[in-house]
Amino acid sequence: MGIVRKLCSTLNNLKVFRLSNRNSYGYNNFITCNISVDPLNPSSSNSFLTHGIHVFQCPDTVGIVAKLSDCIATRGGNILSADVFVPQNKQVFYSRNVFVFDPATWPRMQMEEDFLRISKTFNAMRSVIRVPALDPKYKVAILASKQDHCLIDLLHGWQDGRLSVDITCVIRAPESEVIRFLEMHGVPYHYLGATAENKREDEILELVQNTDFLVLARYIRILSNTFLRSYGKDIINIHHGLLPSFKGINPSKQAVDAGVKLIGATSYLVTEGLDTGPIIEQMVERVSHRDDLQSFVQKSENLEKQCLTSAIRSYCELRIMPYEENKTVVF
């Protein structure tokens, strides 16, 4: 634990970014060791150390944790946090480990081979490794319609480093001051003039083929099943309501008319069913009889921005894994 103590005294605020594999989703029941490290500045102390993340899903059996820990320890690595979830009455094991290591003594290719052997041993369904200091950031495209609040929040988060992604392009309606921001920062911008009759999906698909995932920042068009199958990667959406309630058009008005006392926002992974994909994050806020539709919508928009950002961070930090047919494990 000497290395860990030294790290704790010099580094802080664990931040993990970027996922190389699509399909990572989730909720948590885990063991945590709260130790901090800053992967964005690994040279600030102990320059020979960097950190990695490994997520694992396999049939549950004896010895998985021991094998994973031994793999890291025998290569001179040290685990900083270990999250494990084994659902009751389900023979499935989920884990997420964050560890520090010396790339000189444990090269990236060797790391891949070591974890691959464990995957074969336990017939793993998922084994993903990220080394944030060495691996490229996610490439992401953002689709938006006329409402800008989520898009603007994501762009500011990207600008100030809260979202460690590479925005390859923004596809949206033209009536917006956000165009100046995009031009100033050299972010490609596309207006395709999609309509209900012509969603321009072939053109959108061509623009986003080289991305790792998509974000729908209040994009009002429903993407067709053909588009979803052709794209074949994850798409994160934000819904201005607590799914599965008030689905479809104008959920805020639906909720006001229903006299709800608690409003929310839901971020989820898009599937072929309307607003039925695996939920990543939900946030809530109280409302009362004193709220009119305007204050109601303002509170709702604030929740949407927070909820969408949180979902993207969790995705990039390898915190999300699939659970059962339509659920998630979020470590």
C-alpha positions in Angstrom: 0.0 0.0 0.0 3.0 2.3 0.0 2.4 3.4 -3.6 -1.2 4.1 -2.8 -0.4 6.3 0.2 2.1 8.3 -1.9 -0.5 8.7 -4.7 -3.1 9.8 -2.2 -0.9 12.6 -0.9 -0.2 14.1 -4.3 -3.1 13.4 -6.6 -6.8 13.9 -6.3 -10.3 13.5 -7.9 -10.5 10.3 -9.9 -11.7 11.0 -13.4 -11.9 8.3 -16.0 -12.7 8.8 -19.6 -13.5 7.0 -22.9 -14.9 3.6 -23.8 -13.6 1.6 -26.7 -16.5 -0.9 -26.8 -20.1 -0.1 -27.3 -22.8 -1.7 -25.2 -21.8 -0.9 -21.7 -24.6 -0.1 -19.3 -25.8 -0.2 -15.3 -26.7 -0.2 -11.3 -24.3 -1.0 -8.5 -24.0 -3.3 -5.5 -20.3 -3.2 -4.8 -17.1 -2.9 -2.7 -15.3 0.4 -3.1 -11.9 1.6 -2.0 -12.0 5.4 -2.0 -8.6 6.4 -3.3 -8.0 9.4 -5.5 -5.8 9.9 -8.6 -5.8 12.4 -11.4 -5.4 10.6 -14.8 -5.4 13.9 -16.7 -2.0 14.8 -15.2 -0.1 11.5 -14.5 3.2 13.3 -14.7 2.5 15.5 -11.8 4.0 12.8 -9.5 5.3 9.3 -10.0 5.6 9.9 -13.8 6.2 6.2 -14.4 2.6 5.4 -13.2 -0.6 5.7 -15.2 -4.0 4.3 -14.5 -6.2 1.8 -16.3 -9.8 0.7 -16.1 -11.1 -2.9 -16.7 -14.7 -4.0 -16.8 -15.7 -7.6 -16.8 -18.9 -9.6 -17.2 -19.0 -13.4 -17.1 -20.9 -16.3 -15.6 -20.5 -16.3 -11.8 -18.1 -18.8 -10.3 -15.5 -19.0 -7.5 -12.2 -17.2 -8.0 -12.9 -14.4 -10.4 -11.9 -11.6 -8.1 -8.8 -13.4 -7.1 -7.7 -14.0 -10.7 -8.3 -10.4 -11.7 -6.4 -9.1 -8.7 -3.6 -11.5 -9.2 -3.3 -10.5 -12.9 -2.8 -6.8 -11.9 -0.6 -7.5 -8.9 1.8 -9.8 -10.8 2.5 -7.1 -13.3 3.3 -4.6 -10.6 0.0 -2.8 -10.7 -2.1 -1.7 -7.7 -5.9 -1.6 -7.5 -7.4 1.7 -6.5 -11.0 0.8 -6.6 -12.9 -2.5 -7.1 -16.6 -2.6 -7.8 -18.4 -6.0 -7.9 -22.1 -6.8 -8.5 -23.6 -10.3 -8.4 -27.4 -10.2 -8.6 -29.4 -12.5 -6.4 -30.5 -15.7 -8.0 -28.6 -14.8 -11.2 -25.4 -16.6 -12.2 -23.8 -13.5 -13.6 -20.7 -11.6 -12.3 -20.0 -7.9 -13.0 -16.9 -6.0 -12.0 -15.1 -2.7 -12.6 -11.5 -2.2 -11.4 -9.4 1.0 -11.5 -5.7 0.4 -11.1 -2.3 2.1 -11.4 0.6 0.6 -13.3 3.9 1.3 -15.0 3.5 1.1 -18.8 7.2 0.3 -19.1 6.8 -2.9 -17.2 3.3 -3.7 -18.3 2.9 -2.7 -22.0 -0.5 -2.1 -23.4 -0.4 -5.1 -25.7 0.7 -7.4 -22.9 -2.2 -6.1 -20.8 -4.6 -7.0 -23.5 -3.2 -10.5 -23.7 -3.3 -11.0 -19.9 -7.0 -10.0 -19.6 -7.8 -12.0 -22.7 -6.6 -15.2 -21.0 -8.8 -14.5 -18.1 -11.7 -13.9 -20.4 -11.2 -17.3 -22.0 -10.9 -18.9 -18.6 -14.2 -17.6 -17.3 -16.1 -17.5 -20.7 -16.6 -13.8 -20.4 -19.3 -12.0 -22.2 -17.5 -8.6 -21.8 -14.0 -7.6 -21.0 -13.0 -4.0 -21.8 -9.8 -2.2 -20.9 -9.1 1.5 -21.1 -5.9 3.5 -20.3 -7.1 7.1 -20.4 -3.7 8.6 -20.6 -2.8 6.6 -23.7 -6.1 5.8 -25.4 -7.9 8.3 -27.7 -11.0 10.1 -26.6 -14.4 9.1 -27.7 -15.5 10.5 -31.0 -19.1 11.7 -30.7 -21.6 13.5 -32.9 -24.5 15.5 -31.4 -27.9 15.8 -33.0 -30.2 18.6 -31.8 -33.3 20.4 -32.9 -34.4 24.0 -32.2 -34.2 23.8 -28.4 -30.5 24.6 -27.6 -30.2 24.2 -23.8 -28.8 20.6 -23.8 -26.5 21.3 -26.8 -25.1 24.5 -25.3 -24.5 22.8 -22.0 -22.6 19.9 -23.7 -20.5 22.3 -25.8 -19.5 24.3 -22.7 -18.7 21.1 -20.8 -16.5 20.0 -23.8 -14.8 23.4 -23.9 -13.9 23.5 -20.2 -12.9 19.9 -20.0 -15.8 18.5 -18.0 -16.6 16.2 -20.9 -13.5 14.5 -22.3 -14.7 13.7 -25.8 -13.9 14.7 -29.4 -17.0 16.3 -31.0 -16.7 15.4 -34.6 -19.8 17.3 -35.7 -23.1 18.9 -34.7 -26.2 18.3 -36.7 -29.1 20.7 -35.9 -31.6 23.3 -37.0 -30.0 26.6 -38.2 -31.9 29.2 -36.1 -29.4 29.5 -33.3 -26.5 31.6 -31.9 -24.7 28.3 -31.2 -23.4 28.4 -34.8 -21.0 31.2 -33.8 -19.6 29.0 -31.0 -19.1 26.1 -33.4 -17.4 28.2 -36.0 -15.1 29.8 -33.3 -14.0 26.4 -32.1 -13.8 24.7 -35.4 -16.5 22.1 -34.8 -18.1 20.9 -38.1 -21.7 22.0 -38.3 -24.4 20.5 -40.6 -28.0 21.5 -41.3 -29.9 18.9 -43.2 -33.4 20.3 -43.0 -35.0 17.0 -41.9 -38.7 16.8 -42.0 -41.2 14.2 -40.9 -41.5 13.1 -44.5 -37.7 13.1 -45.2 -35.5 12.6 -42.1 -32.3 12.7 -44.2 -31.1 9.6 -42.4 -28.8 8.4 -45.2 -26.9 11.7 -45.0 -26.8 11.7 -41.2 -25.5 8.2 -41.3 -22.7 9.2 -43.6 -21.7 12.1 -41.3 -21.6 9.9 -38.2 -20.0 6.7 -39.4 -16.6 7.4 -37.8 -18.1 8.2 -34.3 -18.0 6.0 -31.3 -21.5 6.9 -30.1 -24.2 9.5 -30.8 -25.9 12.0 -28.4 -29.4 13.2 -29.0 -29.6 16.6 -27.3 -33.3 17.1 -27.6 -33.5 15.8 -31.1 -37.2 15.7 -32.0 -37.0 13.3 -34.9 -37.5 9.6 -34.2 -34.7 7.6 -35.7 -35.9 4.7 -37.8 -35.1 1.1 -37.0 -33.2 1.0 -40.3 -31.0 3.8 -39.1 -30.4 2.2 -35.7 -29.4 -1.1 -37.3 -27.2 0.6 -39.9 -25.3 2.7 -37.3 -24.9 -0.2 -35.0 -23.4 1.7 -32.0 -24.9 3.2 -28.9 -27.0 6.3 -29.0 -27.7 8.3 -25.8 -30.9 10.2 -25.6 -32.5 12.6 -23.0 -36.2 12.5 -22.2 -37.8 15.4 -20.3 -39.7 13.2 -17.9 -39.4 10.2 -15.7 -39.8 7.3 -18.1 -41.8 5.2 -18.5 -44.4 7.9 -17.7 -45.4 10.6 -20.1 -43.8 9.2 -23.2 -44.1 10.8 -26.7 -45.0 14.4 -27.5 -44.9 17.2 -25.0 -44.4 15.2 -21.8 -44.1 18.4 -19.7 -47.7 19.4 -20.6 -48.8 15.9 -19.9 -47.2 16.1 -16.5 -48.7 19.5 -15.7 -52.1 18.3 -16.7 -51.7 15.3 -14.5 -50.9 17.5 -11.5 -47.6 15.8 -10.7 -45.6 16.9 -7.6 -42.3 15.4 -8.8 -40.7 16.1 -12.2 -37.7 14.5 -13.7 -35.4 13.7 -16.6 -34.3 10.4 -18.0 -31.2 9.5 -20.0 -31.2 6.2 -21.7 -29.9 4.2 -24.6 -32.0 4.3 -27.8 -33.6 1.1 -28.9 -36.2 0.3 -31.6 -39.0 0.9 -29.1 -40.1 4.5 -28.5 -38.5 5.7 -25.2 -38.1 2.2 -23.9 -34.3 1.7 -24.0 -32.1 0.8 -20.9 -32.1 3.7 -18.5 -28.7 5.2 -17.5 -29.6 8.0 -15.2 -32.7 9.7 -13.8 -33.0 13.0 -11.8 -35.9 14.5 -10.0 -37.1 17.8 -8.5 -40.2 18.8 -6.6 -42.9 21.1 -8.1 -46.1 22.5 -6.6 -49.3 24.3 -7.4 -47.3 27.5 -7.5 -45.5 26.4 -10.7 -46.9 27.4 -14.0 -45.9 25.8 -17.3 -43.0 28.3 -17.7 -41.4 27.6 -14.4 -42.2 23.9 -14.8 -40.3 23.8 -18.2 -37.4 25.8 -16.8 -36.9 23.3 -13.9 -37.3 20.4 -16.4 -34.6 21.8 -18.7 -32.1 22.2 -15.9 -32.7 18.5 -15.0 -32.2 17.5 -18.6 -28.8 19.2 -18.9 -27.6 17.6 -15.7 -29.0 14.2 -16.5 -27.6 14.0 -20.0 -24.1 15.2 -18.9 -24.1 12.6 -16.2 -25.0 9.8 -18.6 -22.2 10.7 -21.0 -19.7 10.8 -18.2 -20.8 7.4 -17.0 -20.6 6.0 -20.5 -17.1 7.4 -21.1 -15.9 6.2 -17.6 -16.9 2.6 -18.4 -19.5 2.6 -15.6 -22.4 1.2 -17.6 -23.0 -2.5 -18.3 -26.1 -4.4 -19.6 -28.2 -6.2 -17.0 -31.0 -8.6 -17.9 -33.1 -7.8 -21.0 -33.5 -4.0 -20.6 -31.8 -2.8 -17.5 -28.3 -1.4 -16.6 -25.7 -1.8 -14.0 -24.1 1.6 -13.3 -21.0 1.4 -11.1 
